[in-house]
């Protein structure tokens, strides 16, 4: 099961505070689109509602693929 959690972050451009939902873990067997998003560098990507700056939040992530038989932290 993929898990998301709300995080309070600041925009790196305008420093506006915002609450965003980010992935803590992804199960790519249950949701293959999450693997595609990760490989395309789009997972945990957000847009600042104040200045519309788009950026990715780098954070720890558990990657689970039970078909291939591994998990990566």
MDAnalysis code that builds the backbone (N, CA, C; Angstrom):
import MDAnalysis as mda
import numpy as np

u = mda.Universe.empty(219, n_residues=73, atom_resindex=np.repeat(np.arange(73), 3), trajectory=True)
u.add_TopologyAttr("name", ["N", "CA", "C"] * 73)
u.add_TopologyAttr("resid", np.arange(1, 74))
u.add_TopologyAttr("resname", ["UNK", "UNK", "UNK", "UNK", "UNK", "UNK", "UNK", "UNK", "UNK", "UNK", "UNK", "UNK", "UNK", "UNK", "UNK", "UNK", "UNK", "UNK", "UNK", "UNK", "UNK", "UNK", "UNK", "UNK", "UNK", "UNK", "UNK", "UNK", "UNK", "UNK", "UNK", "UNK", "UNK", "UNK", "UNK", "UNK", "UNK", "UNK", "UNK", "UNK", "UNK", "UNK", "UNK", "UNK", "UNK", "UNK", "UNK", "UNK", "UNK", "UNK", "UNK", "UNK", "UNK", "UNK", "UNK", "UNK", "UNK", "UNK", "UNK", "UNK", "UNK", "UNK", "UNK", "UNK", "UNK", "UNK", "UNK", "UNK", "UNK", "UNK", "UNK", "UNK", "UNK"])
u.atoms.positions = np.array([
    [0.837, -1.179, 0.000],
    [0.000, 0.000, 0.000],
    [0.884, 1.245, 0.000],
    [0.578, 2.184, -0.849],
    [1.283, 3.461, -0.881],
    [0.744, 4.342, 0.248],
    [1.648, 5.130, 0.847],
    [1.272, 5.968, 1.988],
    [1.654, 7.411, 1.705],
    [0.692, 8.309, 1.925],
    [0.952, 9.738, 1.825],
    [0.687, 10.366, 3.194],
    [1.286, 11.538, 3.365],
    [1.122, 12.265, 4.627],
    [1.216, 13.758, 4.320],
    [0.498, 14.559, 5.092],
    [0.567, 16.010, 4.932],
    [1.841, 16.553, 5.561],
    [2.487, 17.479, 4.857],
    [3.708, 18.128, 5.318],
    [3.551, 19.633, 5.132],
    [4.065, 20.393, 6.073],
    [4.116, 21.840, 5.921],
    [5.495, 22.187, 5.391],
    [5.523, 22.866, 4.249],
    [6.791, 23.205, 3.598],
    [6.767, 24.684, 3.218],
    [7.915, 25.175, 2.774],
    [8.037, 26.553, 2.293],
    [8.526, 26.528, 0.848],
    [7.981, 27.404, 0.054],
    [8.403, 27.535, -1.336],
    [9.856, 28.015, -1.361],
    [10.713, 27.370, -2.150],
    [12.106, 27.811, -2.222],
    [12.282, 29.144, -2.955],
    [11.261, 29.584, -3.661],
    [11.371, 30.841, -4.407],
    [10.821, 32.031, -3.613],
    [9.569, 31.926, -3.153],
    [8.943, 33.067, -2.458],
    [8.810, 32.850, -0.952],
    [9.157, 31.659, -0.486],
    [9.129, 31.274, 0.928],
    [7.733, 31.216, 1.534],
    [6.702, 31.158, 0.704],
    [5.337, 31.003, 1.208],
    [5.188, 29.626, 1.861],
    [4.484, 29.592, 2.976],
    [4.227, 28.324, 3.667],
    [3.008, 27.662, 3.040],
    [3.070, 26.352, 2.891],
    [1.950, 25.605, 2.329],
    [1.900, 24.208, 2.920],
    [0.733, 23.627, 2.919],
    [0.545, 22.254, 3.355],
    [0.350, 21.403, 2.109],
    [1.172, 20.361, 1.967],
    [1.096, 19.507, 0.781],
    [1.074, 18.046, 1.209],
    [0.507, 17.215, 0.358],
    [0.476, 15.782, 0.594],
    [1.604, 15.147, -0.212],
    [2.506, 14.444, 0.491],
    [3.671, 13.833, -0.143],
    [3.693, 12.339, 0.148],
    [4.288, 11.589, -0.753],
    [4.407, 10.144, -0.563],
    [5.537, 9.818, 0.413],
    [5.223, 8.942, 1.375],
    [6.231, 8.376, 2.267],
    [6.671, 7.010, 1.752],
    [5.747, 6.307, 1.082],
    [6.091, 5.021, 0.462],
    [5.206, 4.823, -0.756],
    [5.751, 4.089, -1.717],
    [4.968, 3.751, -2.902],
    [5.068, 2.257, -3.164],
    [3.935, 1.666, -3.519],
    [3.875, 0.271, -3.930],
    [3.577, 0.285, -5.421],
    [4.588, -0.009, -6.229],
    [4.453, 0.126, -7.678],
    [3.706, -1.040, -8.323],
    [3.459, -2.098, -7.561],
    [2.637, -3.192, -8.081],
    [1.170, -2.772, -8.021],
    [0.763, -2.149, -6.920],
    [-0.609, -1.695, -6.772],
    [-0.910, -0.477, -7.643],
    [0.093, 0.360, -7.860],
    [-0.103, 1.581, -8.660],
    [1.124, 1.831, -9.535],
    [1.180, 1.189, -10.714],
    [2.332, 1.329, -11.604],
    [2.602, 2.768, -12.055],
    [1.605, 3.633, -12.046],
    [1.807, 5.026, -12.443],
    [2.759, 5.738, -11.489],
    [2.835, 5.275, -10.246],
    [3.758, 5.890, -9.294],
    [5.207, 5.619, -9.673],
    [5.486, 4.434, -10.219],
    [6.841, 4.145, -10.710],
    [7.192, 5.081, -11.854],
    [6.256, 5.256, -12.765],
    [6.474, 6.157, -13.899],
    [6.726, 7.584, -13.411],
    [5.941, 8.029, -12.433],
    [6.122, 9.381, -11.890],
    [7.489, 9.528, -11.231],
    [7.922, 8.503, -10.507],
    [9.236, 8.536, -9.866],
    [10.340, 8.602, -10.915],
    [10.252, 7.767, -11.930],
    [11.280, 7.729, -12.968],
    [11.295, 9.013, -13.805],
    [10.164, 9.688, -13.887],
    [10.077, 10.945, -14.636],
    [10.389, 12.149, -13.748],
    [10.810, 11.882, -12.517],
    [11.176, 12.947, -11.571],
    [9.976, 13.832, -11.231],
    [8.782, 13.220, -11.174],
    [7.566, 13.978, -10.916],
    [6.887, 13.597, -9.597],
    [7.403, 12.587, -8.917],
    [6.808, 12.191, -7.646],
    [7.127, 13.239, -6.588],
    [6.163, 13.565, -5.767],
    [6.294, 14.604, -4.736],
    [6.626, 15.966, -5.339],
    [6.091, 16.221, -6.527],
    [6.240, 17.529, -7.168],
    [5.055, 18.398, -6.759],
    [5.325, 19.649, -6.480],
    [4.283, 20.581, -6.046],
    [4.412, 21.906, -6.785],
    [3.346, 22.687, -6.717],
    [3.361, 24.038, -7.278],
    [2.943, 25.001, -6.181],
    [3.715, 26.042, -5.998],
    [3.412, 27.055, -4.997],
    [2.140, 27.798, -5.411],
    [1.151, 27.873, -4.519],
    [-0.071, 28.607, -4.868],
    [0.150, 30.118, -4.924],
    [1.234, 30.600, -4.334],
    [1.495, 32.040, -4.330],
    [2.177, 32.534, -5.589],
    [3.260, 31.835, -5.996],
    [4.047, 32.318, -7.139],
    [4.045, 31.348, -8.325],
    [3.359, 30.219, -8.181],
    [3.255, 29.182, -9.227],
    [4.584, 28.514, -9.565],
    [5.586, 28.658, -8.693],
    [6.866, 27.985, -8.907],
    [6.668, 26.492, -8.700],
    [7.138, 25.693, -9.638],
    [7.020, 24.236, -9.548],
    [8.346, 23.654, -9.092],
    [8.268, 22.744, -8.116],
    [9.478, 22.116, -7.590],
    [9.150, 20.751, -7.014],
    [10.169, 19.954, -6.833],
    [10.028, 18.620, -6.255],
    [10.571, 18.649, -4.835],
    [9.851, 18.005, -3.931],
    [10.294, 17.910, -2.543],
    [11.081, 16.607, -2.396],
    [12.368, 16.735, -2.091],
    [13.213, 15.558, -1.871],
    [13.064, 15.121, -0.422],
    [12.643, 13.892, -0.233],
    [12.481, 13.333, 1.106],
    [12.661, 11.826, 1.038],
    [12.841, 11.216, 2.199],
    [12.974, 9.763, 2.234],
    [11.710, 9.122, 1.695],
    [11.899, 7.978, 1.021],
    [10.787, 7.294, 0.382],
    [11.066, 5.795, 0.387],
    [10.048, 5.012, 0.731],
    [10.146, 3.557, 0.636],
    [9.510, 3.129, -0.677],
    [10.296, 2.440, -1.508],
    [9.855, 1.950, -2.820],
    [9.647, 0.454, -2.695],
    [8.432, -0.033, -2.972],
    [8.110, -1.454, -2.816],
    [7.682, -2.026, -4.160],
    [8.348, -3.118, -4.559],
    [7.991, -3.827, -5.786],
    [7.995, -5.318, -5.464],
    [6.829, -5.867, -5.138],
    [6.744, -7.275, -4.742],
    [6.865, -8.227, -5.924],
    [6.600, -7.766, -7.143],
    [6.773, -8.606, -8.333],
    [8.250, -8.897, -8.555],
    [9.076, -7.861, -8.438],
    [10.522, -8.025, -8.609],
    [11.202, -8.477, -7.325],
    [10.458, -8.451, -6.229],
    [10.957, -8.993, -4.968],
    [11.932, -8.098, -4.217],
    [11.702, -6.781, -4.221],
    [12.586, -5.929, -3.444],
    [11.872, -4.672, -2.946],
    [12.503, -4.094, -1.950],
    [12.083, -2.807, -1.414],
    [13.337, -1.967, -1.230],
    [13.233, -0.687, -1.499],
    [14.385, 0.221, -1.384],
    [13.991, 1.362, -0.471],
    [14.832, 1.665, 0.488],
    [14.589, 2.799, 1.398],
    [15.494, 3.920, 1.032],
])
